[in-house]
Amino acid sequence: MSAKYSKVQGYYAAGLWSKNQVRNAVVKGWITEDEYAEITGEDYV
């Protein structure tokens, strides 16, 4: 699990981050594409 996975997941679950912001976390290397799918329930495109 990526170092910032819990933080990103928490922000998304609390409604503080949108899917686009979670996608940006993948671009920045904070989480993986698979982790994006786990957090949002959608495949990373």
C-alpha positions in Angstrom: 0.0 0.0 0.0 1.3 3.4 -0.9 2.5 5.7 1.9 -0.3 8.3 1.3 -3.1 5.8 0.5 -4.8 6.2 3.8 -4.7 10.0 3.6 -6.1 10.1 0.1 -8.8 7.5 0.9 -9.8 9.4 4.0 -10.2 12.7 2.1 -12.3 11.0 -0.6 -14.5 9.2 1.9 -15.1 12.4 3.8 -16.2 14.1 0.6 -13.3 16.5 0.8 -11.7 15.3 -2.5 -13.3 14.6 -5.9 -12.4 11.7 -8.2 -10.3 14.2 -10.2 -8.3 15.0 -7.1 -7.8 11.3 -6.4 -6.7 11.0 -10.1 -4.2 13.7 -9.5 -2.8 11.7 -6.6 -2.0 8.9 -9.1 -0.3 11.4 -11.4 1.8 12.7 -8.5 2.8 9.1 -7.6 1.0 9.2 -4.2 -1.1 6.2 -5.0 -1.2 3.5 -7.7 -3.8 3.1 -10.4 -5.1 0.0 -8.6 -5.5 2.0 -5.4 -7.4 4.6 -7.3 -9.9 1.9 -8.3 -10.2 0.7 -4.7 -10.9 4.2 -3.4 -13.3 5.4 -6.1 -14.8 2.1 -7.3 -14.0 3.0 -10.9 -11.1 1.9 -13.1 -8.3 4.5 -13.7 -8.5 5.7 -17.2 
